[in-house]
């Protein structure tokens, strides 16, 4: 199940590693094994596995994780149609929403 990827690079998931307190809640609550703990911080091991359920962000007390639940695939498809490109949310191109 974890290898299921709908569209590559459309997930709105963001992690600010400098804000992370290494509590590990994201690893515990993520149903798709998107996160791991490494070097005293959480890190995203595969963004495309994220299904934008929002469990990680809701359980992240320091607010190091943000995700717009359920909008990545839809936004990616619409963006691709409007720009006549492959579906993408643009997160990898524009880091303005990243820490």
VMD Tcl script that builds the backbone (N, CA, C; Angstrom):
set m [mol new atoms 297]
animate dup $m
set s [atomselect $m all]
$s set {name element resname resid chain x y z} {
  {N N UNK 1 A 0.821 -1.207 0.000}
  {CA C UNK 1 A 0.000 0.000 0.000}
  {C C UNK 1 A 0.854 1.256 0.000}
  {N N UNK 2 A 1.983 1.260 0.752}
  {CA C UNK 2 A 2.752 2.481 0.853}
  {C C UNK 2 A 3.383 2.896 -0.469}
  {N N UNK 3 A 3.515 1.988 -1.441}
  {CA C UNK 3 A 4.109 2.337 -2.722}
  {C C UNK 3 A 3.130 3.000 -3.683}
  {N N UNK 4 A 1.882 3.165 -3.267}
  {CA C UNK 4 A 0.873 3.788 -4.109}
  {C C UNK 4 A 1.120 5.292 -4.204}
  {N N UNK 5 A 1.378 5.768 -5.405}
  {CA C UNK 5 A 1.587 7.188 -5.669}
  {C C UNK 5 A 0.621 7.566 -6.780}
  {N N UNK 6 A -0.254 8.531 -6.502}
  {CA C UNK 6 A -1.240 8.942 -7.503}
  {C C UNK 6 A -0.595 9.780 -8.593}
  {N N UNK 7 A -0.023 10.884 -8.211}
  {CA C UNK 7 A 0.695 11.764 -9.136}
  {C C UNK 7 A 1.978 12.207 -8.447}
  {N N UNK 8 A 3.091 12.192 -9.133}
  {CA C UNK 8 A 4.331 12.629 -8.489}
  {C C UNK 8 A 4.360 14.138 -8.280}
  {N N UNK 9 A 4.933 14.561 -7.169}
  {CA C UNK 9 A 5.220 15.962 -6.860}
  {C C UNK 9 A 4.000 16.875 -6.809}
  {N N UNK 10 A 2.902 16.409 -6.223}
  {CA C UNK 10 A 1.732 17.276 -6.066}
  {C C UNK 10 A 1.311 17.456 -4.609}
  {N N UNK 11 A 1.992 16.811 -3.693}
  {CA C UNK 11 A 1.613 16.839 -2.280}
  {C C UNK 11 A 1.997 18.180 -1.654}
  {N N UNK 12 A 1.132 18.720 -0.802}
  {CA C UNK 12 A 1.372 20.012 -0.164}
  {C C UNK 12 A 2.138 19.893 1.155}
  {N N UNK 13 A 2.576 18.711 1.515}
  {CA C UNK 13 A 3.283 18.452 2.767}
  {C C UNK 13 A 4.607 19.212 2.840}
  {N N UNK 14 A 4.821 19.896 3.967}
  {CA C UNK 14 A 6.075 20.606 4.214}
  {C C UNK 14 A 6.535 20.325 5.638}
  {N N UNK 15 A 7.829 20.199 5.837}
  {CA C UNK 15 A 8.410 19.970 7.152}
  {C C UNK 15 A 9.521 20.973 7.382}
  {N N UNK 16 A 9.436 21.713 8.486}
  {CA C UNK 16 A 10.485 22.650 8.877}
  {C C UNK 16 A 11.354 21.946 9.919}
  {N N UNK 17 A 12.474 21.386 9.484}
  {CA C UNK 17 A 13.316 20.584 10.364}
  {C C UNK 17 A 13.861 21.379 11.543}
  {N N UNK 18 A 14.069 22.682 11.377}
  {CA C UNK 18 A 14.612 23.483 12.481}
  {C C UNK 18 A 13.590 23.666 13.611}
  {N N UNK 19 A 12.296 23.499 13.320}
  {CA C UNK 19 A 11.247 23.620 14.326}
  {C C UNK 19 A 10.958 22.276 14.998}
  {N N UNK 20 A 11.332 21.190 14.351}
  {CA C UNK 20 A 11.057 19.845 14.852}
  {C C UNK 20 A 11.728 19.613 16.203}
  {N N UNK 21 A 10.972 19.017 17.154}
  {CA C UNK 21 A 11.543 18.696 18.463}
  {C C UNK 21 A 11.806 17.196 18.622}
  {N N UNK 22 A 11.689 16.446 17.545}
  {CA C UNK 22 A 11.992 15.006 17.502}
  {C C UNK 22 A 11.090 14.181 18.423}
  {N N UNK 23 A 9.824 14.568 18.554}
  {CA C UNK 23 A 8.916 13.800 19.403}
  {C C UNK 23 A 8.520 12.477 18.755}
  {N N UNK 24 A 8.566 12.420 17.428}
  {CA C UNK 24 A 8.255 11.193 16.707}
  {C C UNK 24 A 6.789 10.950 16.434}
  {N N UNK 25 A 5.917 11.902 16.787}
  {CA C UNK 25 A 4.487 11.698 16.555}
  {C C UNK 25 A 4.166 11.539 15.066}
  {N N UNK 26 A 4.873 12.236 14.210}
  {CA C UNK 26 A 4.612 12.122 12.774}
  {C C UNK 26 A 4.872 10.694 12.293}
  {N N UNK 27 A 5.925 10.085 12.804}
  {CA C UNK 27 A 6.248 8.700 12.444}
  {C C UNK 27 A 5.167 7.760 12.954}
  {N N UNK 28 A 4.685 8.014 14.156}
  {CA C UNK 28 A 3.679 7.145 14.778}
  {C C UNK 28 A 2.336 7.233 14.058}
  {N N UNK 29 A 1.885 8.439 13.729}
  {CA C UNK 29 A 0.520 8.599 13.197}
  {C C UNK 29 A 0.412 8.491 11.681}
  {N N UNK 30 A 1.512 8.578 10.963}
  {CA C UNK 30 A 1.443 8.539 9.491}
  {C C UNK 30 A 1.128 7.128 9.003}
  {N N UNK 31 A 0.003 6.961 8.288}
  {CA C UNK 31 A -0.356 5.629 7.809}
  {C C UNK 31 A 0.440 5.183 6.582}
  {N N UNK 32 A 1.217 6.091 5.988}
  {CA C UNK 32 A 1.930 5.786 4.751}
  {C C UNK 32 A 3.447 5.760 4.905}
  {N N UNK 33 A 3.956 5.842 6.127}
  {CA C UNK 33 A 5.399 5.791 6.395}
  {C C UNK 33 A 6.175 6.849 5.605}
  {N N UNK 34 A 5.680 8.077 5.657}
  {CA C UNK 34 A 6.299 9.196 4.952}
  {C C UNK 34 A 7.513 9.731 5.714}
  {N N UNK 35 A 7.513 9.597 7.040}
  {CA C UNK 35 A 8.551 10.185 7.877}
  {C C UNK 35 A 9.456 9.141 8.507}
  {N N UNK 36 A 10.654 9.586 8.888}
  {CA C UNK 36 A 11.540 8.809 9.738}
  {C C UNK 36 A 12.270 9.780 10.655}
  {N N UNK 37 A 12.780 9.273 11.764}
  {CA C UNK 37 A 13.605 10.074 12.661}
  {C C UNK 37 A 15.061 9.780 12.341}
  {N N UNK 38 A 15.829 10.838 12.159}
  {CA C UNK 38 A 17.234 10.686 11.813}
  {C C UNK 38 A 18.010 11.873 12.353}
  {N N UNK 39 A 19.058 11.616 13.085}
  {CA C UNK 39 A 19.893 12.697 13.598}
  {C C UNK 39 A 19.168 13.637 14.538}
  {N N UNK 40 A 18.211 13.136 15.293}
  {CA C UNK 40 A 17.485 13.963 16.241}
  {C C UNK 40 A 16.403 14.837 15.635}
  {N N UNK 41 A 16.030 14.590 14.391}
  {CA C UNK 41 A 14.979 15.342 13.716}
  {C C UNK 41 A 14.146 14.398 12.855}
  {N N UNK 42 A 12.915 14.786 12.595}
  {CA C UNK 42 A 12.091 14.054 11.639}
  {C C UNK 42 A 12.539 14.485 10.244}
  {N N UNK 43 A 12.372 13.591 9.310}
  {CA C UNK 43 A 12.616 13.954 7.920}
  {C C UNK 43 A 11.646 13.196 7.036}
  {N N UNK 44 A 11.332 13.790 5.906}
  {CA C UNK 44 A 10.429 13.180 4.941}
  {C C UNK 44 A 11.249 12.242 4.071}
  {N N UNK 45 A 10.850 10.975 4.028}
  {CA C UNK 45 A 11.606 10.029 3.212}
  {C C UNK 45 A 10.983 9.827 1.832}
  {N N UNK 46 A 9.682 10.115 1.687}
  {CA C UNK 46 A 9.057 10.103 0.366}
  {C C UNK 46 A 7.757 10.896 0.396}
  {N N UNK 47 A 7.837 12.157 -0.055}
  {CA C UNK 47 A 6.669 13.044 -0.080}
  {C C UNK 47 A 5.528 12.467 -0.891}
  {N N UNK 48 A 5.846 11.779 -1.967}
  {CA C UNK 48 A 4.799 11.284 -2.862}
  {C C UNK 48 A 3.945 10.182 -2.248}
  {N N UNK 49 A 4.372 9.578 -1.143}
  {CA C UNK 49 A 3.549 8.589 -0.445}
  {C C UNK 49 A 2.439 9.262 0.351}
  {N N UNK 50 A 2.591 10.554 0.665}
  {CA C UNK 50 A 1.628 11.277 1.497}
  {C C UNK 50 A 0.260 11.333 0.811}
  {N N UNK 51 A -0.793 11.024 1.590}
  {CA C UNK 51 A -2.158 11.112 1.063}
  {C C UNK 51 A -2.892 12.317 1.641}
  {N N UNK 52 A -2.140 13.214 2.290}
  {CA C UNK 52 A -2.664 14.475 2.808}
  {C C UNK 52 A -3.820 14.295 3.795}
  {N N UNK 53 A -3.716 13.289 4.654}
  {CA C UNK 53 A -4.762 13.081 5.654}
  {C C UNK 53 A -4.684 14.129 6.760}
  {N N UNK 54 A -3.501 14.693 6.994}
  {CA C UNK 54 A -3.329 15.747 7.987}
  {C C UNK 54 A -3.010 15.268 9.389}
  {N N UNK 55 A -2.929 13.956 9.603}
  {CA C UNK 55 A -2.658 13.430 10.942}
  {C C UNK 55 A -1.321 13.935 11.482}
  {N N UNK 56 A -0.316 14.013 10.652}
  {CA C UNK 56 A 1.003 14.462 11.106}
  {C C UNK 56 A 0.952 15.909 11.591}
  {N N UNK 57 A 0.338 16.781 10.828}
  {CA C UNK 57 A 0.265 18.194 11.197}
  {C C UNK 57 A -0.578 18.399 12.460}
  {N N UNK 58 A -1.672 17.665 12.576}
  {CA C UNK 58 A -2.531 17.792 13.757}
  {C C UNK 58 A -1.831 17.333 15.031}
  {N N UNK 59 A -0.889 16.412 14.907}
  {CA C UNK 59 A -0.198 15.865 16.073}
  {C C UNK 59 A 1.188 16.459 16.285}
  {N N UNK 60 A 1.576 17.428 15.491}
  {CA C UNK 60 A 2.884 18.063 15.620}
  {C C UNK 60 A 2.768 19.295 16.515}
  {N N UNK 61 A 3.099 19.132 17.801}
  {CA C UNK 61 A 2.927 20.225 18.770}
  {C C UNK 61 A 3.748 21.466 18.443}
  {N N UNK 62 A 4.993 21.346 17.963}
  {CA C UNK 62 A 5.730 22.572 17.650}
  {C C UNK 62 A 5.317 23.213 16.315}
  {N N UNK 63 A 4.462 22.561 15.545}
  {CA C UNK 63 A 4.004 23.129 14.276}
  {C C UNK 63 A 5.027 23.047 13.163}
  {N N UNK 64 A 5.880 22.033 13.204}
  {CA C UNK 64 A 6.923 21.883 12.188}
  {C C UNK 64 A 6.382 21.327 10.872}
  {N N UNK 65 A 5.170 20.772 10.904}
  {CA C UNK 65 A 4.594 20.149 9.716}
  {C C UNK 65 A 3.345 20.905 9.288}
  {N N UNK 66 A 3.259 21.158 7.993}
  {CA C UNK 66 A 2.048 21.742 7.416}
  {C C UNK 66 A 1.629 20.891 6.221}
  {N N UNK 67 A 0.341 20.762 6.047}
  {CA C UNK 67 A -0.213 20.072 4.891}
  {C C UNK 67 A -1.634 20.577 4.702}
  {N N UNK 68 A -1.983 20.868 3.482}
  {CA C UNK 68 A -3.356 21.264 3.174}
  {C C UNK 68 A -4.097 19.988 2.816}
  {N N UNK 69 A -4.813 19.466 3.767}
  {CA C UNK 69 A -5.445 18.152 3.626}
  {C C UNK 69 A -6.293 18.046 2.365}
  {N N UNK 70 A -5.931 17.060 1.537}
  {CA C UNK 70 A -6.735 16.697 0.383}
  {C C UNK 70 A -6.668 17.583 -0.834}
  {N N UNK 71 A -5.754 18.555 -0.898}
  {CA C UNK 71 A -5.777 19.462 -2.046}
  {C C UNK 71 A -4.663 19.220 -3.058}
  {N N UNK 72 A -3.644 18.472 -2.716}
  {CA C UNK 72 A -2.470 18.324 -3.577}
  {C C UNK 72 A -2.778 17.791 -4.953}
  {N N UNK 73 A -3.443 16.644 -5.031}
  {CA C UNK 73 A -3.732 16.047 -6.331}
  {C C UNK 73 A -4.647 16.935 -7.163}
  {N N UNK 74 A -5.684 17.463 -6.550}
  {CA C UNK 74 A -6.612 18.328 -7.293}
  {C C UNK 74 A -5.909 19.583 -7.772}
  {N N UNK 75 A -5.134 20.208 -6.886}
  {CA C UNK 75 A -4.408 21.422 -7.272}
  {C C UNK 75 A -3.403 21.118 -8.370}
  {N N UNK 76 A -2.742 19.968 -8.281}
  {CA C UNK 76 A -1.767 19.585 -9.296}
  {C C UNK 76 A -2.395 19.378 -10.660}
  {N N UNK 77 A -3.524 18.720 -10.689}
  {CA C UNK 77 A -4.214 18.480 -11.956}
  {C C UNK 77 A -4.688 19.793 -12.566}
  {N N UNK 78 A -5.298 20.649 -11.752}
  {CA C UNK 78 A -5.778 21.941 -12.253}
  {C C UNK 78 A -4.616 22.800 -12.749}
  {N N UNK 79 A -3.526 22.830 -11.993}
  {CA C UNK 79 A -2.349 23.594 -12.397}
  {C C UNK 79 A -1.806 23.094 -13.736}
  {N N UNK 80 A -1.746 21.773 -13.898}
  {CA C UNK 80 A -1.273 21.202 -15.157}
  {C C UNK 80 A -2.153 21.570 -16.330}
  {N N UNK 81 A -3.466 21.541 -16.111}
  {CA C UNK 81 A -4.407 21.902 -17.176}
  {C C UNK 81 A -4.259 23.375 -17.551}
  {N N UNK 82 A -4.214 24.240 -16.540}
  {CA C UNK 82 A -4.129 25.680 -16.803}
  {C C UNK 82 A -2.809 26.081 -17.456}
  {N N UNK 83 A -1.741 25.389 -17.086}
  {CA C UNK 83 A -0.414 25.744 -17.615}
  {C C UNK 83 A 0.037 24.843 -18.756}
  {N N UNK 84 A -0.831 23.900 -19.159}
  {CA C UNK 84 A -0.507 22.952 -20.216}
  {C C UNK 84 A 0.809 22.231 -19.930}
  {N N UNK 85 A 0.940 21.741 -18.678}
  {CA C UNK 85 A 2.138 21.043 -18.241}
  {C C UNK 85 A 1.740 19.753 -17.525}
  {N N UNK 86 A 2.737 19.025 -17.078}
  {CA C UNK 86 A 2.479 17.861 -16.236}
  {C C UNK 86 A 1.872 18.339 -14.917}
  {N N UNK 87 A 1.038 17.540 -14.283}
  {CA C UNK 87 A 0.462 17.927 -12.993}
  {C C UNK 87 A 1.547 18.180 -11.946}
  {N N UNK 88 A 1.487 19.325 -11.280}
  {CA C UNK 88 A 2.409 19.659 -10.199}
  {C C UNK 88 A 1.793 20.743 -9.337}
  {N N UNK 89 A 2.063 20.684 -8.044}
  {CA C UNK 89 A 1.580 21.742 -7.162}
  {C C UNK 89 A 2.564 22.901 -7.134}
  {N N UNK 90 A 3.765 22.690 -7.658}
  {CA C UNK 90 A 4.766 23.756 -7.697}
  {C C UNK 90 A 5.579 23.890 -6.424}
  {N N UNK 91 A 5.357 23.037 -5.452}
  {CA C UNK 91 A 6.086 23.146 -4.196}
  {C C UNK 91 A 7.579 22.972 -4.366}
  {N N UNK 92 A 7.991 22.107 -5.266}
  {CA C UNK 92 A 9.423 21.873 -5.446}
  {C C UNK 92 A 10.073 23.026 -6.213}
  {N N UNK 93 A 9.293 23.807 -6.955}
  {CA C UNK 93 A 9.832 24.936 -7.695}
  {C C UNK 93 A 9.843 26.223 -6.893}
  {N N UNK 94 A 8.851 26.391 -6.005}
  {CA C UNK 94 A 8.682 27.623 -5.258}
  {C C UNK 94 A 8.756 27.317 -3.766}
  {N N UNK 95 A 9.815 27.711 -3.131}
  {CA C UNK 95 A 10.011 27.396 -1.723}
  {C C UNK 95 A 9.439 28.480 -0.792}
  {N N UNK 96 A 8.562 29.345 -1.301}
  {CA C UNK 96 A 8.032 30.423 -0.469}
  {C C UNK 96 A 7.191 29.905 0.694}
  {N N UNK 97 A 6.595 28.727 0.557}
  {CA C UNK 97 A 5.809 28.171 1.653}
  {C C UNK 97 A 6.635 27.280 2.570}
  {N N UNK 98 A 7.896 27.142 2.272}
  {CA C UNK 98 A 8.773 26.316 3.090}
  {C C UNK 98 A 9.495 27.201 4.103}
  {N N UNK 99 A 10.037 26.563 5.123}
  {CA C UNK 99 A 10.713 27.356 6.148}
  {C C UNK 99 A 12.104 27.767 5.687}
}
mol reanalyze $m
mol bondsrecalc $m
mol representation Tube
mol addrep $m
